[in-house]
């Protein structure tokens, strides 16, 4: 029996979502930015929900979560893919909530908050992936579905025969997906490895709000509840909102992580991290932490630090 291995390519938050999370606590997002951030967050949660279902499948497959690929100079993104013996199943996961009426271009609500019909996007991804598989010499048939993962989603007047899996059909769909031939060989593994190697880790930062260092709120935030209300006691950072305690070293490294994610081009120095963390941690402690966990570059007052490659 297939013993449920972890996904061949695991999912992690996109860079965009990670940056938005940091910005959301350090600056005031506009209403549009806030909505965009919430959508990203919700989309990610939906994908994680679907991962739980794909990982339960007993039929052998390579699970590739979140691939950003290019074919014919067009980029496309696959939320979730399963490589089976004869088929490549790709899934676009939507975490829509509420009642909608189907429309060719938009799903409409009474409140007027419409969503674009994901069908065109799905067709595009399917076509681009088929072309890519062909150039890679794979003969797998591509099947593509939109998964509506949220049980609170209803879509009225959905035409039949669309590759849409509504919440009420999800259970039986997953059962059906679990049937069928399941012998994998080297060619499947080669294909999975090739797609992972083609995955573009840095998508364009096109939708990010603009931000400047000076406008962002400085300080260490609690790892658990994100509060700025923390203080340093000995070797620990204590949160006054939820009581969570974290070692100073770990909190400092977490803050350096946020800093370098927001400002990939800026040099990491003791002074800047001291200012970024703000609470009572001495420059000595910060420089010792940076020196221990990052690579030291430059000398004396020109010292700065870089993440080791296996960050
Ligand atoms: Zn807290």
Boltz pocket constraint, residues with backbone or C-beta under 6 A from the ligand:
constraints:
  - pocket:
      binder: B
      contacts: [[A, 222], [A, 223], [A, 224], [A, 225], [A, 226], [A, 227], [A, 239], [A, 240], [A, 241], [A, 242], [A, 243], [A, 244]]
      max_distance: 6.0
